[in-house]
Amino acid sequence: MKILIVASELALAQLWSAHLGRVAGAEVRIVDSQDSAIQALQFEDFDAVVLDLGLTRGSPMAVSDFVSYRLPDMPVIPVTPSSFFSDGSVFRHIPNAATSLNSRTPPGDLAAIVAHYAERPVSRADVVMRTASRAAVVMTAGTVCPGVGPGANDRVSRPDDAALPSRVPG
């Protein structure tokens, strides 16, 4: 399982990552900004996103909107130190929210909860959507992957004219 942690506090993100690795055997990528989160989501496959709602470099809501639009089946686990969303409104703002956690949740508990939501079955539609999302980004953003991007497909192969019949029978 592969988890993306989007958080401003590197020490806390590393603590969560260590527990996710130990408790769930997860591979974890940590990013600290909206831009790096969106880039990671465009070009890597993740099973869940742990999203710090106190993100200081960019907007956590922009990250959740991107996930909701491009990867509608991916669970997002918003984490916040405040009680602002204790009324359940987080589920109105983040459609993919699987649950909402306080940042003081014990790391082992957080890891077990994230692993639970990340182990959802992946539908064929989800795989197609992820692939299509990456292809659209590559086509619009320029060269990102080796052999893909401007110049990679400049030459369009066509059937040799001589191989085509000069008349259609009949």
N, C-alpha and C positions, 0 to 999 in steps of 0.2 A: 504494500500500500504506500502511496506517495501523498504527502501532505504539504500544503503551502501555508506557511505562517507569515502573516503580514502584520508587523508590529514595530513600534518605535523603540521600545525598550529591549535592546539586544540581549541583555543578561536574562530577562524573563523569557524571551523567545528561545534562547539556548537551553534554559531549564526545561521548558515545555518540550523542545526537540529531543533532549536526552531521555525524558520519560516516554515520549512517543516511540523512540527507538527501542527502549528497554521493555516497555509494557506490550507494545503492539508490533514490534519489528518493523516499524515504519521508516521509510526514507523521507527526510524532511528538508525542505528548502526554506530558508528564511530570507525575507526581503523587508526593507524598511520604508518603502514609498509606494505611492499609487502607481507611478510610472513603471517601476520594476515589477510590481505585482501584475499589472496588465500585460507586460511583456512576457513574464513567466507563464501566465495563463494562455497566451497566444501560441506559445511554442513548446510547451511541455504538458504532459498529462498528469493531472492530480486527481485524487479521490475525494478530497475535501479541502476547504480553506478555513483556517483559523484567522479571524479578522479582528485586530485591535481597533475598537471604535474611537480610541484616543490617538489615532495615527496623526503624526505631526507633519509629515511630508506628503501632502496631497490629501485627498478626501476618501475616508473609508466607504462612504456611500457611493462614490464613483466606482470603487472596486466591486462593491456588491451589485451595483447596477450592471456592470460589465458581465459578471458571473451570471446574473439572472437572465440577461439577454442572450449571451453566447453559449452558456452551459447551464440550461435551466434545470437539469437533474443533479447538479453538483451541490452537495450540502455546504452551507456556510455556517460556521460557528462563531457568532460575534462575541467578543470578550470586552468587558468594560469594568473600570474600577468604581463607577458610580451606580446609583440606583435609578438612573433616569429612565431606563427601559423596563423597570420592574413591573410596570402595568401591562406588559405584553405587547406594547406598541411596536417593538422591534420586528414582529412578524408582519406588520403592515408596511414597514419601511424596507425590509429585506425579505423578499418573497422566498428565497432559498434558505432562510434561517431554519436550521434543524432544531436548535435550542439556543439559549443565551446564557452565558456564564459570566460570573464575576471574576475579575483577574486574580482575586485571592483564593480561587478554587484550588485545592491541593493539586499539584502537577500530576500525580498518579491518577486522580479522579478525572482531570481534564483529558489525560491520555486515553483512559478507558472510554470516555464519552465520545471523543473524536474518532477513535477506532470503531466504535459501534456504528456511527453514522457513515464513516468512510467505507465500510464493508457492504454497502448496498449493491445490489446487482446492477450492472451497467447494461443499458439497453442498446440495441443496434442503432437507434436514432441518436443516442448520445455520442456514439463513436463517429457516426456520419457527421453530426454537427461539429464535433471537435475538429475533424479532418477538414471540413468545409471552411470553418472559421480560420484555420491556419492558412489554407490556400488563398482565401480572400485577403488576408493580411499580407501574405507574401506578394500577391499581385499588386496590392496598392502601396505597400511600404518599400518596395525595392528588394534588393538582394539580402536575404536573411540566411538561407540555407545553401550549402554548396550545390551547384548545378541547378539552382532555382532562382528565378528573377530575370531582370533585363538581360537580354543576350543569350540566355540559356535555350530559348526556343525560337530564336529569330528565323531559323530555317524551317519552313513548313514542308513536309514531304508530300509529294503529289504522285499519283500514278503516272507512269510514263505514257505519254500520248500515243506512242506506237502500240502499246498494249491494248488500247481501247478500240473497239470495232468502229469502222468508219460509218457504218449504217446499222441501225437497229433492225433486226429481222422482223418481217412481218406484216 
